[in-house]
Amino acid sequence: MFNIPNLFTAANLMCGIIAIILSLAGRIDIAPFAIFLGGLFDFFDGFLARKLNVTGEFGKQLDSLADMVTFGLAPGILMMVVIITTIYLDGPFFDMNFPSYVNFQIHNWVNAMFYGVPNNMDADIKYLPFAALFIPFMSMFRLAKFNLDKRQTESFIGVPTPLNTIFFTFFPLVLWIEFETWKFSEGIFGYIFNSYFLVGLIVLMSLLLVSEIPLFSLKFKNFKWKGNEIRFLFLLISGLLIAVFFVWAIPLIVFLQLILSIIENKYFKKEKNEVQS
């Protein structure tokens, strides 16, 4: 029960819990890093299980339970706070730092939502942040489907929950990094962080979780080039994108995996099937 891979899975779960606590405390500048750390634990638990030959149904179930927290509930709460923060990108916050402003917005939302205190969120739009809970809702179905779908032993059918979560970490990180820019002028941020636009993205990405789109997995059985070409190519291009665009590379990396998956399924697998035949 308490073998090394399962302890890595437990560490993944704890990272998700910490990310949720940080998000609710207004520290959406730090919460994504707890999720990233959880992603590292999630990557290595399966790899170590295969290397140590301790794979089994128990570890598989633990993995899904941990993923539901780190890559289901945590991004849902994170985006809920992002929507609360950006319902109005204005206010008396010119002397505030980013965490203080997020906390200020959360406080306003809680007062309007649960205590009927009149403020700039005392309108029907105050219910909009709950739309972010569609992420954990669909993640639950995604993870259950993954456990039962025999087609997903080496690849994915539909967007995996970690990839979906990485996509949504882009928004709090950009809010944090560009705070000194958008707090004086909304500019492009007024479009990116439009509450209804964010809800639309949440619905779209959540539906892709249970779609039939085939995607390659980043879980290596070994680190040889042969058989891992598409994975190494993805990691190389992703590294270059991060070096050039920094946090703005996150959505590009998500779309990169979608594009490379289409290329792999259309060309690489086709060539493989032709060679086998």
Secondary structure, DSSP 8 states (H G I E B T S, - for coil): ---HHHHHHHHHHHHHHHHHHHHHTT-TTTHHHHHHHHHHHHHHHHHHHHHTT---HHHHHHHHHHHHIIIIIHHHHHHHHHHHHHSSS-SS-TT--HHHHHHHHHHHHHHHHHS---STT-SGGGGGGGGGGHHHHHHHHHHHHHHH-GGGSSEEES--HHHHHHHHHHHHHHHHHTHHHHTT--TTHHHHT-HHHHHHHHHHHHHHHTS--EEE----S---STT-HHHHHHHHHHHHHHHHHGGGHHHHHHHHHHHHHHHIIIIIHHHHHHHH-
